[in-house]
């Protein structure tokens, strides 16, 4: 199999560049490895742009990068391009691919490039972001574009691709700029992988939490309320309450104390923490009595104020505070996506204040907590250690100590992890928890962050054995990440078929006739007494229609109440999870439900 690129000093370089520079390295072949797909998808993006240019003669192009889920290109044309046009663009791409144009690179000066593209304002905008006085251009057939590469040797190697969606995107991601058209696509090295991906996407569409959230009446978004601010409906409120209750008990058993900080704090505190300088663009601010306040984007400063309320000795540590903290973050309107990306959300947030010697045991205890929760919900997961980002507070030595402390805790306990260079929070390195759902998609969820910087900034201390003043270590920890995002993930993971212990409604009660409603209400009250929720389906519809309506709510269990059930104090059960129908005495039925909802223990 011929190579399509090489890997030289951890950089992927196309064959033309390697030949010109005399570079040698590991050969990259056309397969579905990460390195190969990066080159393949980059060239597929250019092939798409070539097809667009041939169909829309005045099209101008901005950038066309490879992203996690494939590639995209931003462009502008005087003609309207919509979803229905993607098939025609794909057809044109295949036509060009069959011509097997060689992909060639050449280099010119920045001045020459500006003259060459002087009538293309998008290219001029791209060049404003390119450092230096030289630019590279990649050419295939009559199409060429500014690009750093790498690319395939020729476009004939692009065979298995699909254009997935079309959207609007601000030029350079800035809402003050014009809106461009963005087309997304995916490409693989073989037909089978493309088919598997498209099948997964079709299944994901069926499981879309926005659609299921509407069908199950879990939550809603209203334009008059504001984009990115979810409204929780009764069923969703019950689901959240169940999750919160389970976690509350689990936290208390592990020695966490519940606390609550205000949702707004004076900006001086956010300046001390570094949020104002490093995270201010994501925050909301207001003035009260001519004093500026910042709406909290995180709960850590409030918990620091809890710590400061008392004097502490080394004997008191670790101190663990937790809060279901409502936070607000300014997200771009175009980035909002159901419950996955919102402007207001609730974190299952906790902060641990400990000694340096306690770091390892605390990290391991949190990892065990993560394992209990993720295993309960049948998620596979992996852990990533994320290191210092470009925008950070604190000196390099503190970052090195913090990062090594995380690595040592993981290494000593033989816990597998990967490294995400530059992915840390601005105040410290972290362990990110990435989970895989029922259809193989990966999600970023919880995080464990080690922080020497905030305790230093707020001059936190405790008394050591010799009564000396020592700075504690602060561990930031959220396992779900946020209730909103996690519930969105759960909804898609289970396709709305929530297990009994977490379902918004455990039992649907269907009385056959009006005379059976009293017993239905009696059963409903008894279910509440054991911690279960039910809904009575007693509208003036046929029995079959009411059963079908109950089934559409994906409730785990449906019981039908008629004369025989009242007379014998029994229930006729339809178990939607096991697909079984059977009868039980009222007493056995209530015991069964209680067992099912109490079987989970984090």
C-alpha positions in Angstrom: 0.0 0.0 0.0 1.4 3.4 -1.0 2.0 6.1 1.6 -0.1 9.2 1.6 2.0 11.2 4.1 4.7 10.8 6.7 5.0 11.6 10.4 8.1 13.6 11.1 8.8 14.9 14.6 5.2 14.3 15.6 4.0 16.4 12.6 2.0 15.0 9.7 3.6 16.1 6.4 2.4 15.5 2.9 4.7 13.7 0.5 5.5 16.7 -1.6 6.7 18.7 1.4 8.7 15.7 2.7 10.4 15.3 -0.7 11.2 19.0 -0.9 12.6 19.2 2.6 14.3 15.8 2.6 12.3 14.7 5.6 12.0 11.1 6.6 9.6 9.5 9.0 6.9 6.9 9.7 4.8 6.3 6.6 1.1 7.1 6.9 -1.1 4.9 4.7 -4.8 5.4 3.7 -6.7 3.8 6.5 -8.9 4.9 9.4 -6.1 5.9 11.8 -6.3 9.4 13.3 -3.3 10.6 11.2 -4.6 9.2 8.0 -8.2 10.6 8.5 -6.8 14.0 9.2 -5.1 14.1 5.7 -8.0 12.4 4.0 -10.7 14.7 5.5 -8.6 17.8 4.8 -8.4 16.9 1.1 -12.1 16.0 1.0 -12.8 19.5 2.3 -10.9 21.0 -0.6 -12.6 18.6 -3.0 -16.0 19.9 -1.6 -14.8 23.5 -2.1 -13.7 22.7 -5.7 -17.2 21.3 -6.4 -18.9 24.3 -4.8 -16.8 26.7 -6.9 -17.7 24.9 -10.1 -21.5 25.1 -9.2 -21.5 28.6 -7.8 -19.1 30.7 -9.8 -18.9 33.7 -7.5 -18.2 31.5 -4.4 -15.5 32.8 -2.0 -14.0 30.6 0.6 -12.8 31.4 4.2 -11.4 28.3 6.0 -12.0 24.5 5.7 -10.5 22.7 8.6 -10.6 19.1 9.9 -12.7 18.9 13.1 -13.6 16.1 15.5 -16.6 15.0 13.4 -15.2 15.3 9.9 -14.6 18.6 8.2 -16.3 21.8 7.1 -15.8 24.8 4.8 -17.1 28.3 5.3 -17.9 30.2 2.1 -20.1 32.9 0.6 -22.0 33.1 -2.7 -24.8 35.3 -4.0 -26.9 32.2 -4.6 -29.0 30.4 -2.0 -27.5 27.1 -1.0 -29.6 24.7 1.1 -29.9 21.2 2.4 -31.4 20.0 -0.9 -28.2 21.1 -2.8 -25.9 18.8 -0.9 -26.6 15.9 -3.2 -25.6 17.9 -6.3 -22.4 19.0 -4.6 -21.6 15.4 -3.7 -22.2 14.4 -7.3 -19.8 17.0 -8.5 -17.2 15.9 -6.0 -17.4 12.4 -7.3 -17.0 13.7 -10.8 -13.8 15.6 -9.9 -12.4 12.7 -7.8 -12.6 10.4 -10.9 -10.3 12.8 -12.7 -7.6 12.1 -10.1 -6.2 15.7 -10.1 -2.8 15.8 -8.5 -2.8 18.0 -5.4 0.2 20.4 -5.7 1.7 22.9 -3.3 3.4 26.1 -4.1 4.6 29.1 -2.0 4.4 32.8 -2.7 5.1 36.0 -0.7 2.3 37.6 1.3 2.4 40.6 -1.0 1.9 38.4 -4.0 -0.9 36.5 -2.3 -2.7 39.8 -1.4 -2.4 40.9 -5.0 -3.6 37.5 -6.3 -6.7 37.5 -4.1 -7.3 41.2 -4.0 -10.9 40.8 -5.1 -11.6 38.1 -2.5 -12.4 39.7 0.8 -12.5 36.3 2.6 -9.0 35.4 1.5 -7.8 38.8 2.6 -9.4 38.1 6.0 -7.6 34.8 6.2 -4.3 36.4 5.4 -4.7 38.8 8.3 -4.4 35.8 10.6 -1.3 34.3 9.0 2.0 35.2 10.6 5.1 35.8 8.5 5.7 37.0 4.9 5.2 33.8 3.0 2.0 31.7 2.4 1.5 28.2 0.9 -1.3 27.4 -1.7 -2.6 24.0 -2.6 -3.9 23.5 -6.1 -6.0 20.7 -7.8 -7.2 21.2 -11.3 -8.5 24.8 -11.6 -9.2 25.1 -7.8 -6.6 26.5 -5.4 -6.7 27.9 -1.9 -4.5 29.2 0.9 -3.6 26.2 3.1 -0.9 24.8 5.4 -1.7 21.2 4.4 -1.1 18.3 4.6 -3.0 16.8 1.7 -3.3 13.6 -0.2 -1.1 13.1 -3.4 -4.3 13.3 -5.5 -8.0 13.7 -5.1 -8.7 10.3 -6.7 -8.1 8.8 -3.3 -11.2 10.4 -1.9 -14.1 7.9 -2.4 -16.1 7.4 0.7 -17.7 10.6 2.0 -20.9 12.2 2.9 -22.0 15.9 3.3 -23.9 15.9 6.6 -25.4 19.3 7.2 -25.5 22.9 6.3 -25.5 25.8 8.7 -24.6 29.5 9.1 -21.4 30.6 10.8 -20.1 34.1 11.6 -16.9 35.1 9.9 -14.1 34.2 12.3 -16.6 33.1 14.9 -17.4 36.8 15.8 -21.1 37.7 16.0 -20.3 41.2 14.8 -19.1 39.9 11.4 -21.1 38.7 8.4 -22.7 35.2 8.3 -21.2 32.7 6.0 -22.5 29.3 4.8 -20.9 26.3 6.4 -21.2 22.8 5.0 -20.1 19.9 7.2 -19.0 16.5 5.9 -17.4 13.2 6.9 -15.0 10.9 5.1 -13.5 7.5 5.7 -10.9 5.2 4.0 -13.5 2.5 3.3 -17.1 2.0 2.5 -17.9 -0.1 5.6 -16.7 2.6 8.0 -18.7 5.2 6.3 -21.8 3.1 6.4 -21.3 2.3 10.1 -20.9 6.0 10.8 -24.1 6.9 8.9 -26.0 4.2 10.6 -24.8 5.5 14.0 -25.9 9.0 13.0 -29.3 7.7 11.9 -29.7 6.1 15.3 -28.5 9.2 17.0 -31.2 11.2 15.2 -33.9 8.9 16.6 -32.4 9.4 20.1 -32.0 13.2 19.8 -32.7 14.4 23.4 -34.4 17.5 22.0 -37.0 15.4 20.2 -37.4 13.0 23.1 -37.5 15.8 25.6 -40.4 17.3 23.8 -42.2 13.9 23.4 -41.7 12.9 27.0 -42.4 16.5 28.2 -39.1 16.7 30.1 -38.1 20.3 29.3 -38.8 23.1 26.8 -37.2 26.2 25.5 -39.2 29.3 24.9 -38.1 32.2 22.7 -39.7 34.8 25.0 -37.6 33.4 27.9 -34.3 33.6 26.0 -32.0 31.2 24.1 -30.1 28.8 26.2 -32.4 28.9 29.3 -34.2 25.6 29.6 -37.6 25.3 31.4 -38.0 22.0 33.3 -41.5 20.5 33.0 -43.0 18.3 35.7 -41.6 15.0 34.3 -38.2 16.5 33.8 -38.3 18.0 37.3 -39.1 14.6 38.8 -36.2 13.0 36.9 -33.8 15.7 38.1 -35.0 15.4 41.7 -34.4 11.6 41.6 -30.8 12.2 40.3 -30.2 14.9 42.9 -31.5 12.7 45.7 -29.3 9.8 44.8 -26.3 12.0 44.6 -27.1 13.8 47.8 -27.0 10.6 49.8 -23.9 9.4 48.0 -22.1 12.7 48.9 -23.1 12.6 52.5 -21.8 9.0 52.8 -18.4 10.1 51.5 -18.1 12.9 54.1 -19.2 15.9 51.9 -21.1 18.7 53.6 -23.8 20.6 51.7 -23.2 24.3 51.2 -24.6 27.1 49.0 -22.9 30.2 47.7 -24.7 33.3 46.2 -25.3 33.4 42.5 -23.6 36.9 42.2 -20.4 38.0 43.8 -18.6 41.4 43.7 -16.3 41.7 40.8 -13.3 42.3 43.1 -13.5 38.6 44.1 -13.6 37.5 40.5 -10.5 39.7 39.9 -8.7 38.0 42.8 -9.6 34.5 41.5 -8.5 35.4 38.0 -11.9 34.7 36.4 -12.4 38.4 35.6 -9.1 38.5 33.5 -9.2 35.0 32.1 -12.9 34.1 31.8 -14.6 37.5 31.8 -15.8 37.2 28.2 -17.9 34.2 29.3 -19.5 36.0 32.3 -22.5 38.3 32.9 -22.0 41.5 34.9 -24.4 43.9 36.6 -24.1 46.9 38.9 -25.8 47.3 42.3 -25.3 50.5 44.3 -22.6 51.5 41.8 -20.6 48.4 42.6 -20.0 45.8 39.8 -21.1 42.2 40.5 -20.3 39.1 38.4 -22.9 36.3 38.0 -21.0 33.2 38.9 -19.8 31.0 36.1 -18.4 28.5 38.6 -19.0 27.7 42.3 -15.4 27.7 43.5 -15.2 31.2 44.9 -18.3 30.7 47.0 -16.8 27.5 48.5 -13.6 29.4 49.3 -15.7 31.8 51.3 -17.1 28.9 53.2 -13.6 27.7 54.0 -12.6 31.1 55.2 -15.5 31.2 57.7 -13.5 29.2 60.3 -9.9 28.7 61.4 -8.7 25.2 60.3 -6.1 22.7 61.6 -4.4 19.9 59.8 -6.7 17.6 61.8 -9.8 19.1 60.1 -8.6 18.2 56.6 -9.8 17.1 54.2 -12.8 19.4 54.2 -15.3 18.5 51.4 -18.1 20.9 50.4 -20.7 20.1 47.7 -23.5 22.2 46.0 -25.9 21.8 43.2 -24.7 25.2 42.0 -26.6 27.2 39.4 -24.1 28.9 37.1 -24.4 31.2 34.1 -22.0 31.4 31.2 -22.2 33.5 28.1 -22.3 31.1 25.1 -22.5 32.2 21.5 -26.0 31.8 20.1 -24.8 29.6 17.3 -23.2 27.2 19.8 -26.3 26.6 21.8 -27.6 23.0 21.4 -30.5 21.7 23.5 -29.4 20.7 27.0 -25.8 20.1 25.8 -24.9 23.8 25.5 -26.9 26.2 27.5 -26.4 29.6 29.3 -27.7 28.5 32.6 -27.0 25.1 34.2 -26.6 23.3 37.5 -23.3 21.6 38.4 -22.9 18.7 40.8 -20.0 20.7 42.1 -17.7 19.9 45.0 -14.5 21.3 46.4 -12.0 19.4 48.6 -9.5 21.3 50.7 -6.7 19.0 51.8 -3.0 18.7 52.6 -0.5 17.9 49.9 -0.1 14.4 51.4 -3.8 13.7 51.0 -3.9 14.5 47.3 -3.5 10.9 46.1 -6.1 9.3 48.4 -8.6 12.1 47.5 -8.1 11.7 43.8 -8.5 7.9 44.0 -11.7 8.3 46.1 -13.2 10.6 43.5 -12.2 8.2 40.7 -14.0 5.4 42.6 -17.1 7.7 43.0 -17.0 8.3 39.2 -16.7 4.5 38.6 -19.7 3.8 40.8 -21.9 6.3 38.9 -20.8 5.5 35.4 -21.1 1.8 36.0 -24.6 2.2 37.3 -25.7 4.0 34.1 -23.8 1.4 32.0 -21.3 3.9 30.6 -17.8 2.9 29.6 -15.4 5.7 30.3 -11.8 6.8 30.0 -9.7 9.5 31.8 -7.6 12.3 30.3 -5.1 14.4 32.2 -5.3 17.9 30.7 -2.3 20.1 31.1 -1.6 23.9 31.2 -3.5 25.9 28.6 -2.1 29.0 26.9 -4.3 31.3 29.0 -3.4 30.4 32.6 -2.6 31.8 36.1 0.2 30.7 38.3 3.9 30.0 37.6 5.2 27.0 35.6 6.6 25.4 38.8 3.2 25.2 40.5 1.7 23.8 37.3 4.4 21.2 37.1 3.9 20.1 40.7 0.1 20.0 40.2 0.3 18.0 36.9 2.8 15.5 38.4 0.6 15.0 41.4 -2.3 13.9 39.2 -0.1 11.6 37.1 1.4 10.1 40.3 -2.0 9.4 41.8 -3.1 7.6 38.6 0.2 5.8 38.0 0.5 4.5 41.6 -3.0 3.0 41.4 -2.4 1.6 37.9 -5.2 3.7 36.4 -5.1 4.2 32.7 -5.2 7.8 31.3 -4.3 9.8 28.2 -2.8 13.3 28.0 -4.6 16.3 26.6 -1.9 18.9 26.1 -3.1 22.4 26.8 -6.6 21.3 27.9 -6.5 22.3 31.6 -8.5 24.9 33.3 -6.8 28.3 33.6 -6.1 27.8 37.3 -4.9 24.2 37.2 -4.5 20.8 35.5 -7.4 18.4 35.5 -8.6 14.8 34.9 -11.4 14.8 32.4 -13.9 11.9 32.4 -15.0 10.9 28.9 -17.9 8.5 28.6 -19.1 6.3 25.8 -22.8 5.8 25.3 -24.9 3.0 24.1 -24.3 3.7 20.4 -20.6 4.4 20.7 -20.4 8.2 20.9 -18.0 9.8 23.3 -19.0 12.6 25.6 -17.0 14.9 27.9 -18.6 14.7 31.4 -17.0 15.0 34.8 -13.8 16.6 35.8 -11.3 16.5 38.7 -9.1 19.7 38.9 -6.1 20.1 41.1 -5.5 23.7 42.2 -2.6 25.3 44.1 -3.3 28.8 42.5 -6.7 29.8 44.0 -5.7 28.9 47.6 -2.6 31.1 47.0 -4.6 34.0 45.5 -7.1 34.0 48.4 -4.3 33.3 51.0 -6.0 30.3 52.4 -4.3 28.5 55.2 -4.5 25.9 58.0 -2.4 25.3 61.1 0.1 22.5 60.8 1.3 20.2 63.5 3.8 22.8 64.7 1.2 25.5 64.5 2.8 26.9 61.3 0.5 28.4 58.6 0.3 26.1 55.6 -1.6 26.6 52.3 -4.2 23.9 51.6 -4.6 22.2 48.2 -7.9 22.7 46.5 -9.5 20.0 44.4 -12.4 21.0 42.1 -14.7 18.1 41.3 -17.9 17.6 39.2 -18.8 14.0 38.2 -21.9 14.6 36.0 -20.5 17.9 34.8 -23.9 19.5 34.8 -27.4 18.0 35.4 -28.6 19.5 32.1 -25.9 18.0 29.9 -25.9 14.7 31.8 -29.7 14.3 31.5 -29.4 15.1 27.8 -26.8 12.3 27.5 -28.9 9.9 29.6 -31.9 10.6 27.4 -30.0 9.7 24.2 -28.1 6.8 25.9 -31.4 5.1 27.0 -33.4 6.4 24.0 -35.9 7.7 26.5 -36.3 4.3 28.1 -35.0 5.3 31.5 -34.4 2.5 34.1 -36.9 2.3 36.9 -34.7 4.0 39.5 -34.3 7.2 37.5 -37.5 7.3 35.4 -39.6 10.5 35.7 -42.6 8.2 36.3 -42.2 4.6 37.5 -45.8 3.5 37.0 -48.7 4.4 34.7 -52.0 3.6 36.3 -54.9 3.0 33.9 -58.4 2.6 35.5 -60.8 0.7 33.2 -63.8 2.8 34.1 -64.8 5.8 36.3 -65.6 3.4 39.2 -62.0 2.3 39.4 -60.5 5.8 39.8 -60.6 5.7 43.6 -58.5 2.6 43.8 -56.1 4.1 41.2 -55.7 7.2 43.5 -55.2 5.0 46.5 -52.4 3.1 44.7 -50.8 6.3 43.5 -50.6 7.6 47.1 -49.1 4.4 48.3 -46.5 4.6 45.6 -45.6 8.1 46.7 -45.1 6.8 50.2 -42.4 4.4 49.1 -40.7 7.1 46.9 -42.2 6.2 43.5 -44.0 8.5 41.1 -47.1 7.5 39.1 -49.5 9.0 36.6 -53.2 8.1 36.3 -54.5 7.9 32.7 -58.2 8.4 33.2 -59.2 10.7 30.4 -62.4 10.1 28.5 -60.8 7.8 25.9 -61.0 4.1 25.2 -59.0 1.8 27.4 -56.7 0.8 24.5 -56.0 4.4 23.6 -55.2 5.3 27.2 -52.8 2.3 27.4 -51.2 3.4 24.1 -50.8 7.0 25.4 -49.1 5.6 28.5 -46.7 3.5 26.4 -45.7 6.6 24.4 -44.4 8.2 27.7 -41.9 5.2 27.8 -42.9 4.6 31.5 -41.3 1.3 32.7 -44.5 -0.2 34.1 -48.2 0.1 33.2 -50.9 -1.3 35.5 -54.6 -1.7 34.6 -57.2 -1.5 37.3 -60.7 -3.1 36.9 -63.4 -4.8 38.9 -61.3 -7.9 39.5 -58.3 -6.0 40.7 -60.3 -4.0 43.2 -62.1 -7.1 44.5 -58.9 -9.1 44.9 -56.6 -6.2 45.8 -54.3 -7.1 42.9 -52.8 -5.3 39.9 -52.5 -6.4 36.3 -49.0 -5.4 35.2 -47.5 -4.7 31.8 -43.7 -4.5 32.2 -42.4 -2.5 29.3 -38.8 -3.3 30.0 -39.1 -7.1 30.2 -42.1 -7.2 27.7 -44.0 -9.3 30.2 -47.6 -9.3 31.5 -48.6 -10.7 34.9 -50.7 -10.2 38.0 -49.5 -9.5 41.5 -51.1 -8.7 44.8 -51.0 -5.1 45.8 -48.5 -5.9 48.6 -46.1 -7.8 46.3 -46.5 -5.0 43.7 -45.5 -2.3 46.1 -42.5 -4.4 47.3 -41.4 -5.0 43.7 -41.4 -1.2 42.9 -39.7 -0.4 46.2 -36.9 -2.9 45.4 -36.5 -1.6 41.9 -36.2 2.0 42.8 -33.9 1.3 45.8 -31.5 -1.1 44.0 -29.1 1.6 43.1 -26.6 2.8 45.6 -23.7 5.0 44.5 
